[in-house]
Amino acid sequence: MGSFKKNIGVLLVILGAVLLLLPVFISGMTDLLDHNAYSLTGILLVVLGVVAHILLNKYLPLGDDDEQETRAERGYVPEPDVRKV
């Protein structure tokens, strides 16, 4: 569920792009390109998706970050990577 929340912004961007591209490929929908509300909806979905993706990934600690914090709280220290050259 955590990865779904992080990808909501990407899904909004894809949905907005599909809305904007749909009239180009379907000939019966070409008159929708002239309607401002349809174009504005697609553009708003793309912009909101980008903003949501940035904010959700910056401020929501989900997924692997939680596991790393709990390891740090437990005092887990990884062994240093020593390689012979």
HTML snippet that shows the backbone in 3Dmol.js (N, CA, C, O; Angstrom):
<script src="https://3Dmol.org/build/3Dmol-min.js"></script>
<div id="view" style="width:600px;height:400px;position:relative"></div>
<script>
const pdb = `
ATOM      1  N   MET A   1       0.819  -1.198   0.000  1.00  0.00           N
ATOM      2  CA  MET A   1       0.000   0.000   0.000  1.00  0.00           C
ATOM      3  C   MET A   1       0.862   1.259   0.000  1.00  0.00           C
ATOM      4  O   MET A   1       0.471   2.287  -0.555  1.00  0.00           O
ATOM      5  N   GLY A   2       2.038   1.174   0.626  1.00  0.00           N
ATOM      6  CA  GLY A   2       2.910   2.333   0.692  1.00  0.00           C
ATOM      7  C   GLY A   2       3.433   2.740  -0.667  1.00  0.00           C
ATOM      8  O   GLY A   2       3.540   3.931  -0.961  1.00  0.00           O
ATOM      9  N   SER A   3       3.763   1.756  -1.510  1.00  0.00           N
ATOM     10  CA  SER A   3       4.268   2.102  -2.839  1.00  0.00           C
ATOM     11  C   SER A   3       3.157   2.685  -3.707  1.00  0.00           C
ATOM     12  O   SER A   3       3.431   3.499  -4.589  1.00  0.00           O
ATOM     13  N   PHE A   4       1.907   2.283  -3.473  1.00  0.00           N
ATOM     14  CA  PHE A   4       0.792   2.860  -4.224  1.00  0.00           C
ATOM     15  C   PHE A   4       0.637   4.338  -3.897  1.00  0.00           C
ATOM     16  O   PHE A   4       0.397   5.150  -4.790  1.00  0.00           O
ATOM     17  N   LYS A   5       0.773   4.693  -2.622  1.00  0.00           N
ATOM     18  CA  LYS A   5       0.653   6.106  -2.234  1.00  0.00           C
ATOM     19  C   LYS A   5       1.754   6.940  -2.865  1.00  0.00           C
ATOM     20  O   LYS A   5       1.531   8.091  -3.241  1.00  0.00           O
ATOM     21  N   LYS A   6       2.953   6.355  -2.984  1.00  0.00           N
ATOM     22  CA  LYS A   6       4.046   7.101  -3.589  1.00  0.00           C
ATOM     23  C   LYS A   6       3.857   7.283  -5.082  1.00  0.00           C
ATOM     24  O   LYS A   6       4.421   8.209  -5.666  1.00  0.00           O
ATOM     25  N   ASN A   7       3.073   6.417  -5.712  1.00  0.00           N
ATOM     26  CA  ASN A   7       2.912   6.479  -7.162  1.00  0.00           C
ATOM     27  C   ASN A   7       1.615   7.134  -7.604  1.00  0.00           C
ATOM     28  O   ASN A   7       1.295   7.109  -8.793  1.00  0.00           O
ATOM     29  N   ILE A   8       0.868   7.712  -6.694  1.00  0.00           N
ATOM     30  CA  ILE A   8      -0.371   8.393  -7.068  1.00  0.00           C
ATOM     31  C   ILE A   8      -0.084   9.548  -8.026  1.00  0.00           C
ATOM     32  O   ILE A   8      -0.831   9.762  -8.981  1.00  0.00           O
ATOM     33  N   GLY A   9       0.984  10.284  -7.778  1.00  0.00           N
ATOM     34  CA  GLY A   9       1.335  11.402  -8.651  1.00  0.00           C
ATOM     35  C   GLY A   9       1.646  10.951 -10.069  1.00  0.00           C
ATOM     36  O   GLY A   9       1.242  11.599 -11.035  1.00  0.00           O
ATOM     37  N   VAL A  10       2.361   9.843 -10.193  1.00  0.00           N
ATOM     38  CA  VAL A  10       2.694   9.317 -11.518  1.00  0.00           C
ATOM     39  C   VAL A  10       1.424   8.873 -12.241  1.00  0.00           C
ATOM     40  O   VAL A  10       1.283   9.096 -13.444  1.00  0.00           O
ATOM     41  N   LEU A  11       0.509   8.253 -11.520  1.00  0.00           N
ATOM     42  CA  LEU A  11      -0.747   7.826 -12.124  1.00  0.00           C
ATOM     43  C   LEU A  11      -1.569   9.024 -12.613  1.00  0.00           C
ATOM     44  O   LEU A  11      -2.204   8.948 -13.665  1.00  0.00           O
ATOM     45  N   LEU A  12      -1.560  10.120 -11.862  1.00  0.00           N
ATOM     46  CA  LEU A  12      -2.262  11.320 -12.303  1.00  0.00           C
ATOM     47  C   LEU A  12      -1.644  11.909 -13.567  1.00  0.00           C
ATOM     48  O   LEU A  12      -2.361  12.376 -14.451  1.00  0.00           O
ATOM     49  N   VAL A  13      -0.321  11.886 -13.653  1.00  0.00           N
ATOM     50  CA  VAL A  13       0.360  12.392 -14.846  1.00  0.00           C
ATOM     51  C   VAL A  13      -0.002  11.535 -16.054  1.00  0.00           C
ATOM     52  O   VAL A  13      -0.287  12.065 -17.128  1.00  0.00           O
ATOM     53  N   ILE A  14       0.008  10.224 -15.885  1.00  0.00           N
ATOM     54  CA  ILE A  14      -0.330   9.330 -16.991  1.00  0.00           C
ATOM     55  C   ILE A  14      -1.782   9.526 -17.417  1.00  0.00           C
ATOM     56  O   ILE A  14      -2.083   9.549 -18.611  1.00  0.00           O
ATOM     57  N   LEU A  15      -2.678   9.665 -16.445  1.00  0.00           N
ATOM     58  CA  LEU A  15      -4.095   9.882 -16.765  1.00  0.00           C
ATOM     59  C   LEU A  15      -4.295  11.193 -17.523  1.00  0.00           C
ATOM     60  O   LEU A  15      -5.057  11.239 -18.489  1.00  0.00           O
ATOM     61  N   GLY A  16      -3.621  12.253 -17.095  1.00  0.00           N
ATOM     62  CA  GLY A  16      -3.722  13.534 -17.787  1.00  0.00           C
ATOM     63  C   GLY A  16      -3.170  13.464 -19.198  1.00  0.00           C
ATOM     64  O   GLY A  16      -3.740  14.049 -20.118  1.00  0.00           O
ATOM     65  N   ALA A  17      -2.055  12.748 -19.378  1.00  0.00           N
ATOM     66  CA  ALA A  17      -1.474  12.605 -20.711  1.00  0.00           C
ATOM     67  C   ALA A  17      -2.391  11.802 -21.627  1.00  0.00           C
ATOM     68  O   ALA A  17      -2.525  12.119 -22.809  1.00  0.00           O
ATOM     69  N   VAL A  18      -3.020  10.765 -21.085  1.00  0.00           N
ATOM     70  CA  VAL A  18      -3.954   9.968 -21.892  1.00  0.00           C
ATOM     71  C   VAL A  18      -5.158  10.818 -22.290  1.00  0.00           C
ATOM     72  O   VAL A  18      -5.631  10.729 -23.424  1.00  0.00           O
ATOM     73  N   LEU A  19      -5.654  11.635 -21.372  1.00  0.00           N
ATOM     74  CA  LEU A  19      -6.775  12.512 -21.711  1.00  0.00           C
ATOM     75  C   LEU A  19      -6.418  13.490 -22.821  1.00  0.00           C
ATOM     76  O   LEU A  19      -7.243  13.785 -23.685  1.00  0.00           O
ATOM     77  N   LEU A  20      -5.195  13.987 -22.797  1.00  0.00           N
ATOM     78  CA  LEU A  20      -4.783  14.929 -23.827  1.00  0.00           C
ATOM     79  C   LEU A  20      -4.496  14.251 -25.159  1.00  0.00           C
ATOM     80  O   LEU A  20      -4.668  14.872 -26.208  1.00  0.00           O
ATOM     81  N   LEU A  21      -4.065  12.999 -25.145  1.00  0.00           N
ATOM     82  CA  LEU A  21      -3.731  12.293 -26.380  1.00  0.00           C
ATOM     83  C   LEU A  21      -4.912  11.562 -27.000  1.00  0.00           C
ATOM     84  O   LEU A  21      -4.887  11.261 -28.194  1.00  0.00           O
ATOM     85  N   LEU A  22      -5.930  11.274 -26.230  1.00  0.00           N
ATOM     86  CA  LEU A  22      -7.068  10.494 -26.711  1.00  0.00           C
ATOM     87  C   LEU A  22      -7.744  11.114 -27.938  1.00  0.00           C
ATOM     88  O   LEU A  22      -7.995  10.389 -28.901  1.00  0.00           O
ATOM     89  N   PRO A  23      -8.048  12.398 -27.954  1.00  0.00           N
ATOM     90  CA  PRO A  23      -8.698  12.976 -29.146  1.00  0.00           C
ATOM     91  C   PRO A  23      -7.818  12.959 -30.392  1.00  0.00           C
ATOM     92  O   PRO A  23      -8.330  13.020 -31.510  1.00  0.00           O
ATOM     93  N   VAL A  24      -6.518  12.877 -30.216  1.00  0.00           N
ATOM     94  CA  VAL A  24      -5.629  12.864 -31.372  1.00  0.00           C
ATOM     95  C   VAL A  24      -5.759  11.541 -32.129  1.00  0.00           C
ATOM     96  O   VAL A  24      -5.715  11.522 -33.359  1.00  0.00           O
ATOM     97  N   PHE A  25      -5.917  10.446 -31.403  1.00  0.00           N
ATOM     98  CA  PHE A  25      -5.945   9.134 -32.034  1.00  0.00           C
ATOM     99  C   PHE A  25      -7.351   8.620 -32.341  1.00  0.00           C
ATOM    100  O   PHE A  25      -7.499   7.716 -33.163  1.00  0.00           O
ATOM    101  N   ILE A  26      -8.377   9.165 -31.709  1.00  0.00           N
ATOM    102  CA  ILE A  26      -9.750   8.740 -31.976  1.00  0.00           C
ATOM    103  C   ILE A  26     -10.440   9.871 -32.738  1.00  0.00           C
ATOM    104  O   ILE A  26     -10.611  10.974 -32.219  1.00  0.00           O
ATOM    105  N   SER A  27     -10.827   9.576 -33.968  1.00  0.00           N
ATOM    106  CA  SER A  27     -11.334  10.634 -34.845  1.00  0.00           C
ATOM    107  C   SER A  27     -12.656  11.216 -34.362  1.00  0.00           C
ATOM    108  O   SER A  27     -12.940  12.380 -34.643  1.00  0.00           O
ATOM    109  N   GLY A  28     -13.466  10.455 -33.651  1.00  0.00           N
ATOM    110  CA  GLY A  28     -14.749  10.958 -33.176  1.00  0.00           C
ATOM    111  C   GLY A  28     -14.625  11.942 -32.026  1.00  0.00           C
ATOM    112  O   GLY A  28     -15.599  12.608 -31.673  1.00  0.00           O
ATOM    113  N   MET A  29     -13.445  12.041 -31.442  1.00  0.00           N
ATOM    114  CA  MET A  29     -13.253  12.930 -30.285  1.00  0.00           C
ATOM    115  C   MET A  29     -12.474  14.187 -30.632  1.00  0.00           C
ATOM    116  O   MET A  29     -12.071  14.919 -29.728  1.00  0.00           O
ATOM    117  N   THR A  30     -12.250  14.463 -31.911  1.00  0.00           N
ATOM    118  CA  THR A  30     -11.434  15.624 -32.279  1.00  0.00           C
ATOM    119  C   THR A  30     -12.077  16.949 -31.894  1.00  0.00           C
ATOM    120  O   THR A  30     -11.369  17.935 -31.690  1.00  0.00           O
ATOM    121  N   ASP A  31     -13.397  16.993 -31.792  1.00  0.00           N
ATOM    122  CA  ASP A  31     -14.040  18.244 -31.387  1.00  0.00           C
ATOM    123  C   ASP A  31     -13.784  18.566 -29.914  1.00  0.00           C
ATOM    124  O   ASP A  31     -13.987  19.705 -29.493  1.00  0.00           O
ATOM    125  N   LEU A  32     -13.342  17.582 -29.122  1.00  0.00           N
ATOM    126  CA  LEU A  32     -13.018  17.845 -27.718  1.00  0.00           C
ATOM    127  C   LEU A  32     -11.764  18.697 -27.562  1.00  0.00           C
ATOM    128  O   LEU A  32     -11.581  19.356 -26.539  1.00  0.00           O
ATOM    129  N   LEU A  33     -10.908  18.685 -28.570  1.00  0.00           N
ATOM    130  CA  LEU A  33      -9.699  19.493 -28.494  1.00  0.00           C
ATOM    131  C   LEU A  33     -10.015  20.982 -28.458  1.00  0.00           C
ATOM    132  O   LEU A  33      -9.225  21.776 -27.947  1.00  0.00           O
ATOM    133  N   ASP A  34     -11.162  21.359 -28.998  1.00  0.00           N
ATOM    134  CA  ASP A  34     -11.537  22.767 -29.016  1.00  0.00           C
ATOM    135  C   ASP A  34     -12.177  23.226 -27.714  1.00  0.00           C
ATOM    136  O   ASP A  34     -12.308  24.430 -27.491  1.00  0.00           O
ATOM    137  N   HIS A  35     -12.570  22.314 -26.866  1.00  0.00           N
ATOM    138  CA  HIS A  35     -13.203  22.678 -25.599  1.00  0.00           C
ATOM    139  C   HIS A  35     -12.133  22.960 -24.548  1.00  0.00           C
ATOM    140  O   HIS A  35     -11.255  22.134 -24.299  1.00  0.00           O
ATOM    141  N   ASN A  36     -12.220  24.121 -23.946  1.00  0.00           N
ATOM    142  CA  ASN A  36     -11.220  24.514 -22.956  1.00  0.00           C
ATOM    143  C   ASN A  36     -11.283  23.667 -21.700  1.00  0.00           C
ATOM    144  O   ASN A  36     -10.250  23.382 -21.094  1.00  0.00           O
ATOM    145  N   ALA A  37     -12.479  23.259 -21.299  1.00  0.00           N
ATOM    146  CA  ALA A  37     -12.608  22.476 -20.066  1.00  0.00           C
ATOM    147  C   ALA A  37     -11.905  21.131 -20.202  1.00  0.00           C
ATOM    148  O   ALA A  37     -11.267  20.675 -19.253  1.00  0.00           O
ATOM    149  N   TYR A  38     -12.008  20.499 -21.345  1.00  0.00           N
ATOM    150  CA  TYR A  38     -11.357  19.199 -21.551  1.00  0.00           C
ATOM    151  C   TYR A  38      -9.831  19.346 -21.519  1.00  0.00           C
ATOM    152  O   TYR A  38      -9.141  18.565 -20.863  1.00  0.00           O
ATOM    153  N   SER A  39      -9.318  20.337 -22.220  1.00  0.00           N
ATOM    154  CA  SER A  39      -7.869  20.559 -22.250  1.00  0.00           C
ATOM    155  C   SER A  39      -7.354  20.980 -20.874  1.00  0.00           C
ATOM    156  O   SER A  39      -6.292  20.535 -20.438  1.00  0.00           O
ATOM    157  N   LEU A  40      -8.106  21.832 -20.200  1.00  0.00           N
ATOM    158  CA  LEU A  40      -7.699  22.285 -18.877  1.00  0.00           C
ATOM    159  C   LEU A  40      -7.676  21.133 -17.880  1.00  0.00           C
ATOM    160  O   LEU A  40      -6.800  21.084 -17.017  1.00  0.00           O
ATOM    161  N   THR A  41      -8.618  20.214 -17.986  1.00  0.00           N
ATOM    162  CA  THR A  41      -8.645  19.056 -17.095  1.00  0.00           C
ATOM    163  C   THR A  41      -7.395  18.205 -17.285  1.00  0.00           C
ATOM    164  O   THR A  41      -6.780  17.782 -16.306  1.00  0.00           O
ATOM    165  N   GLY A  42      -7.021  17.954 -18.513  1.00  0.00           N
ATOM    166  CA  GLY A  42      -5.822  17.166 -18.777  1.00  0.00           C
ATOM    167  C   GLY A  42      -4.564  17.839 -18.273  1.00  0.00           C
ATOM    168  O   GLY A  42      -3.707  17.191 -17.672  1.00  0.00           O
ATOM    169  N   ILE A  43      -4.447  19.137 -18.512  1.00  0.00           N
ATOM    170  CA  ILE A  43      -3.270  19.874 -18.061  1.00  0.00           C
ATOM    171  C   ILE A  43      -3.208  19.927 -16.539  1.00  0.00           C
ATOM    172  O   ILE A  43      -2.137  19.769 -15.952  1.00  0.00           O
ATOM    173  N   LEU A  44      -4.365  20.152 -15.896  1.00  0.00           N
ATOM    174  CA  LEU A  44      -4.388  20.183 -14.427  1.00  0.00           C
ATOM    175  C   LEU A  44      -4.001  18.835 -13.832  1.00  0.00           C
ATOM    176  O   LEU A  44      -3.293  18.790 -12.825  1.00  0.00           O
ATOM    177  N   LEU A  45      -4.447  17.745 -14.430  1.00  0.00           N
ATOM    178  CA  LEU A  45      -4.064  16.425 -13.924  1.00  0.00           C
ATOM    179  C   LEU A  45      -2.558  16.209 -14.030  1.00  0.00           C
ATOM    180  O   LEU A  45      -1.949  15.634 -13.128  1.00  0.00           O
ATOM    181  N   VAL A  46      -1.959  16.664 -15.119  1.00  0.00           N
ATOM    182  CA  VAL A  46      -0.518  16.510 -15.272  1.00  0.00           C
ATOM    183  C   VAL A  46       0.225  17.349 -14.229  1.00  0.00           C
ATOM    184  O   VAL A  46       1.145  16.854 -13.577  1.00  0.00           O
ATOM    185  N   VAL A  47      -0.166  18.603 -14.071  1.00  0.00           N
ATOM    186  CA  VAL A  47       0.516  19.492 -13.123  1.00  0.00           C
ATOM    187  C   VAL A  47       0.314  19.013 -11.687  1.00  0.00           C
ATOM    188  O   VAL A  47       1.268  18.964 -10.911  1.00  0.00           O
ATOM    189  N   LEU A  48      -0.923  18.659 -11.329  1.00  0.00           N
ATOM    190  CA  LEU A  48      -1.185  18.159  -9.978  1.00  0.00           C
ATOM    191  C   LEU A  48      -0.456  16.846  -9.717  1.00  0.00           C
ATOM    192  O   LEU A  48      -0.013  16.592  -8.597  1.00  0.00           O
ATOM    193  N   GLY A  49      -0.331  16.020 -10.739  1.00  0.00           N
ATOM    194  CA  GLY A  49       0.397  14.763 -10.584  1.00  0.00           C
ATOM    195  C   GLY A  49       1.867  14.988 -10.299  1.00  0.00           C
ATOM    196  O   GLY A  49       2.449  14.306  -9.456  1.00  0.00           O
ATOM    197  N   VAL A  50       2.470  15.937 -10.992  1.00  0.00           N
ATOM    198  CA  VAL A  50       3.890  16.237 -10.748  1.00  0.00           C
ATOM    199  C   VAL A  50       4.076  16.787  -9.341  1.00  0.00           C
ATOM    200  O   VAL A  50       4.982  16.365  -8.623  1.00  0.00           O
ATOM    201  N   VAL A  51       3.224  17.726  -8.945  1.00  0.00           N
ATOM    202  CA  VAL A  51       3.328  18.316  -7.602  1.00  0.00           C
ATOM    203  C   VAL A  51       3.071  17.254  -6.527  1.00  0.00           C
ATOM    204  O   VAL A  51       3.785  17.198  -5.525  1.00  0.00           O
ATOM    205  N   ALA A  52       2.060  16.421  -6.734  1.00  0.00           N
ATOM    206  CA  ALA A  52       1.759  15.367  -5.756  1.00  0.00           C
ATOM    207  C   ALA A  52       2.904  14.378  -5.659  1.00  0.00           C
ATOM    208  O   ALA A  52       3.234  13.929  -4.562  1.00  0.00           O
ATOM    209  N   HIS A  53       3.512  14.031  -6.772  1.00  0.00           N
ATOM    210  CA  HIS A  53       4.630  13.091  -6.744  1.00  0.00           C
ATOM    211  C   HIS A  53       5.810  13.656  -5.951  1.00  0.00           C
ATOM    212  O   HIS A  53       6.431  12.950  -5.157  1.00  0.00           O
ATOM    213  N   ILE A  54       6.105  14.917  -6.173  1.00  0.00           N
ATOM    214  CA  ILE A  54       7.216  15.546  -5.449  1.00  0.00           C
ATOM    215  C   ILE A  54       6.915  15.609  -3.955  1.00  0.00           C
ATOM    216  O   ILE A  54       7.753  15.231  -3.137  1.00  0.00           O
ATOM    217  N   LEU A  55       5.727  16.082  -3.598  1.00  0.00           N
ATOM    218  CA  LEU A  55       5.401  16.249  -2.180  1.00  0.00           C
ATOM    219  C   LEU A  55       5.276  14.916  -1.455  1.00  0.00           C
ATOM    220  O   LEU A  55       5.753  14.779  -0.328  1.00  0.00           O
ATOM    221  N   LEU A  56       4.647  13.941  -2.081  1.00  0.00           N
ATOM    222  CA  LEU A  56       4.480  12.648  -1.423  1.00  0.00           C
ATOM    223  C   LEU A  56       5.808  11.944  -1.212  1.00  0.00           C
ATOM    224  O   LEU A  56       6.022  11.330  -0.167  1.00  0.00           O
ATOM    225  N   ASN A  57       6.696  12.022  -2.180  1.00  0.00           N
ATOM    226  CA  ASN A  57       7.987  11.352  -2.027  1.00  0.00           C
ATOM    227  C   ASN A  57       8.932  12.110  -1.111  1.00  0.00           C
ATOM    228  O   ASN A  57       9.880  11.531  -0.580  1.00  0.00           O
ATOM    229  N   LYS A  58       8.684  13.396  -0.923  1.00  0.00           N
ATOM    230  CA  LYS A  58       9.554  14.168  -0.046  1.00  0.00           C
ATOM    231  C   LYS A  58       9.116  14.093   1.415  1.00  0.00           C
ATOM    232  O   LYS A  58       9.955  14.002   2.311  1.00  0.00           O
ATOM    233  N   TYR A  59       7.810  14.130   1.657  1.00  0.00           N
ATOM    234  CA  TYR A  59       7.327  14.262   3.027  1.00  0.00           C
ATOM    235  C   TYR A  59       6.707  13.006   3.625  1.00  0.00           C
ATOM    236  O   TYR A  59       6.494  12.960   4.837  1.00  0.00           O
ATOM    237  N   LEU A  60       6.412  11.992   2.832  1.00  0.00           N
ATOM    238  CA  LEU A  60       5.851  10.764   3.382  1.00  0.00           C
ATOM    239  C   LEU A  60       6.927   9.694   3.497  1.00  0.00           C
ATOM    240  O   LEU A  60       7.397   9.183   2.481  1.00  0.00           O
ATOM    241  N   PRO A  61       7.321   9.349   4.713  1.00  0.00           N
ATOM    242  CA  PRO A  61       8.317   8.282   4.867  1.00  0.00           C
ATOM    243  C   PRO A  61       7.637   6.918   4.746  1.00  0.00           C
ATOM    244  O   PRO A  61       7.089   6.408   5.723  1.00  0.00           O
ATOM    245  N   LEU A  62       7.671   6.336   3.570  1.00  0.00           N
ATOM    246  CA  LEU A  62       7.034   5.047   3.330  1.00  0.00           C
ATOM    247  C   LEU A  62       8.041   4.064   2.775  1.00  0.00           C
ATOM    248  O   LEU A  62       9.100   4.455   2.285  1.00  0.00           O
ATOM    249  N   GLY A  63       7.713   2.804   2.853  1.00  0.00           N
ATOM    250  CA  GLY A  63       8.511   1.770   2.211  1.00  0.00           C
ATOM    251  C   GLY A  63       9.792   1.455   2.946  1.00  0.00           C
ATOM    252  O   GLY A  63       9.777   1.244   4.159  1.00  0.00           O
ATOM    253  N   ASP A  64      10.913   1.419   2.222  1.00  0.00           N
ATOM    254  CA  ASP A  64      12.193   0.996   2.767  1.00  0.00           C
ATOM    255  C   ASP A  64      12.743   1.979   3.798  1.00  0.00           C
ATOM    256  O   ASP A  64      13.528   1.588   4.662  1.00  0.00           O
ATOM    257  N   ASP A  65      12.346   3.239   3.720  1.00  0.00           N
ATOM    258  CA  ASP A  65      12.853   4.224   4.668  1.00  0.00           C
ATOM    259  C   ASP A  65      12.468   3.867   6.096  1.00  0.00           C
ATOM    260  O   ASP A  65      13.265   4.062   7.014  1.00  0.00           O
ATOM    261  N   ASP A  66      11.251   3.343   6.301  1.00  0.00           N
ATOM    262  CA  ASP A  66      10.813   2.961   7.642  1.00  0.00           C
ATOM    263  C   ASP A  66      11.687   1.856   8.199  1.00  0.00           C
ATOM    264  O   ASP A  66      12.023   1.870   9.383  1.00  0.00           O
ATOM    265  N   GLU A  67      12.059   0.901   7.369  1.00  0.00           N
ATOM    266  CA  GLU A  67      12.884  -0.202   7.823  1.00  0.00           C
ATOM    267  C   GLU A  67      14.272   0.284   8.211  1.00  0.00           C
ATOM    268  O   GLU A  67      14.844  -0.192   9.191  1.00  0.00           O
ATOM    269  N   GLN A  68      14.820   1.226   7.452  1.00  0.00           N
ATOM    270  CA  GLN A  68      16.129   1.755   7.775  1.00  0.00           C
ATOM    271  C   GLN A  68      16.095   2.542   9.067  1.00  0.00           C
ATOM    272  O   GLN A  68      17.050   2.486   9.843  1.00  0.00           O
ATOM    273  N   GLU A  69      15.025   3.273   9.319  1.00  0.00           N
ATOM    274  CA  GLU A  69      14.928   4.018  10.575  1.00  0.00           C
ATOM    275  C   GLU A  69      14.852   3.069  11.758  1.00  0.00           C
ATOM    276  O   GLU A  69      15.463   3.330  12.794  1.00  0.00           O
ATOM    277  N   THR A  70      14.125   1.986  11.627  1.00  0.00           N
ATOM    278  CA  THR A  70      14.028   1.060  12.752  1.00  0.00           C
ATOM    279  C   THR A  70      15.357   0.364  12.985  1.00  0.00           C
ATOM    280  O   THR A  70      15.700   0.076  14.131  1.00  0.00           O
ATOM    281  N   ARG A  71      16.113   0.087  11.932  1.00  0.00           N
ATOM    282  CA  ARG A  71      17.443  -0.499  12.124  1.00  0.00           C
ATOM    283  C   ARG A  71      18.360   0.476  12.852  1.00  0.00           C
ATOM    284  O   ARG A  71      19.127   0.081  13.730  1.00  0.00           O
ATOM    285  N   ALA A  72      18.276   1.746  12.485  1.00  0.00           N
ATOM    286  CA  ALA A  72      19.109   2.755  13.137  1.00  0.00           C
ATOM    287  C   ALA A  72      18.721   2.908  14.603  1.00  0.00           C
ATOM    288  O   ALA A  72      19.583   3.082  15.465  1.00  0.00           O
ATOM    289  N   GLU A  73      17.426   2.843  14.882  1.00  0.00           N
ATOM    290  CA  GLU A  73      16.971   2.959  16.264  1.00  0.00           C
ATOM    291  C   GLU A  73      17.437   1.774  17.092  1.00  0.00           C
ATOM    292  O   GLU A  73      17.672   1.915  18.292  1.00  0.00           O
ATOM    293  N   ARG A  74      17.575   0.604  16.469  1.00  0.00           N
ATOM    294  CA  ARG A  74      18.031  -0.588  17.177  1.00  0.00           C
ATOM    295  C   ARG A  74      19.530  -0.579  17.405  1.00  0.00           C
ATOM    296  O   ARG A  74      20.043  -1.412  18.152  1.00  0.00           O
ATOM    297  N   GLY A  75      20.235   0.336  16.783  1.00  0.00           N
ATOM    298  CA  GLY A  75      21.677   0.404  16.939  1.00  0.00           C
ATOM    299  C   GLY A  75      22.426  -0.440  15.931  1.00  0.00           C
ATOM    300  O   GLY A  75      23.600  -0.751  16.131  1.00  0.00           O
ATOM    301  N   TYR A  76      21.767  -0.812  14.855  1.00  0.00           N
ATOM    302  CA  TYR A  76      22.400  -1.615  13.820  1.00  0.00           C
ATOM    303  C   TYR A  76      23.397  -0.758  13.057  1.00  0.00           C
ATOM    304  O   TYR A  76      23.052   0.306  12.542  1.00  0.00           O
ATOM    305  N   VAL A  77      24.632  -1.229  12.989  1.00  0.00           N
ATOM    306  CA  VAL A  77      25.665  -0.528  12.238  1.00  0.00           C
ATOM    307  C   VAL A  77      26.197  -1.502  11.187  1.00  0.00           C
ATOM    308  O   VAL A  77      26.723  -2.559  11.534  1.00  0.00           O
ATOM    309  N   PRO A  78      26.063  -1.156   9.910  1.00  0.00           N
ATOM    310  CA  PRO A  78      26.568  -2.074   8.888  1.00  0.00           C
ATOM    311  C   PRO A  78      28.089  -2.154   8.917  1.00  0.00           C
ATOM    312  O   PRO A  78      28.776  -1.186   9.241  1.00  0.00           O
ATOM    313  N   GLU A  79      28.597  -3.339   8.567  1.00  0.00           N
ATOM    314  CA  GLU A  79      30.045  -3.509   8.537  1.00  0.00           C
ATOM    315  C   GLU A  79      30.624  -2.727   7.366  1.00  0.00           C
ATOM    316  O   GLU A  79      30.005  -2.650   6.305  1.00  0.00           O
ATOM    317  N   PRO A  80      31.803  -2.147   7.551  1.00  0.00           N
ATOM    318  CA  PRO A  80      32.397  -1.377   6.451  1.00  0.00           C
ATOM    319  C   PRO A  80      32.792  -2.306   5.314  1.00  0.00           C
ATOM    320  O   PRO A  80      33.189  -3.451   5.530  1.00  0.00           O
ATOM    321  N   ASP A  81      32.675  -1.787   4.103  1.00  0.00           N
ATOM    322  CA  ASP A  81      33.018  -2.544   2.914  1.00  0.00           C
ATOM    323  C   ASP A  81      34.507  -2.415   2.661  1.00  0.00           C
ATOM    324  O   ASP A  81      34.978  -1.383   2.182  1.00  0.00           O
ATOM    325  N   VAL A  82      35.244  -3.463   2.984  1.00  0.00           N
ATOM    326  CA  VAL A  82      36.706  -3.437   2.825  1.00  0.00           C
ATOM    327  C   VAL A  82      37.050  -4.363   1.668  1.00  0.00           C
ATOM    328  O   VAL A  82      36.832  -5.573   1.733  1.00  0.00           O
ATOM    329  N   ARG A  83      37.584  -3.780   0.624  1.00  0.00           N
ATOM    330  CA  ARG A  83      37.977  -4.573  -0.536  1.00  0.00           C
ATOM    331  C   ARG A  83      39.478  -4.438  -0.765  1.00  0.00           C
ATOM    332  O   ARG A  83      40.042  -3.348  -0.676  1.00  0.00           O
ATOM    333  N   LYS A  84      40.103  -5.557  -1.058  1.00  0.00           N
ATOM    334  CA  LYS A  84      41.533  -5.538  -1.349  1.00  0.00           C
ATOM    335  C   LYS A  84      41.713  -5.232  -2.831  1.00  0.00           C
ATOM    336  O   LYS A  84      41.041  -5.804  -3.689  1.00  0.00           O
ATOM    337  N   VAL A  85      42.619  -4.333  -3.105  1.00  0.00           N
ATOM    338  CA  VAL A  85      42.867  -3.949  -4.487  1.00  0.00           C
ATOM    339  C   VAL A  85      44.039  -4.693  -5.034  1.00  0.00           C
ATOM    340  O   VAL A  85      44.404  -4.502  -6.194  1.00  0.00           O
TER     341      VAL A  85
END
`;
const viewer = $3Dmol.createViewer("view");
viewer.addModel(pdb, "pdb");
viewer.setStyle({}, {cartoon: {color: "spectrum"}});
viewer.zoomTo();
viewer.render();
</script>
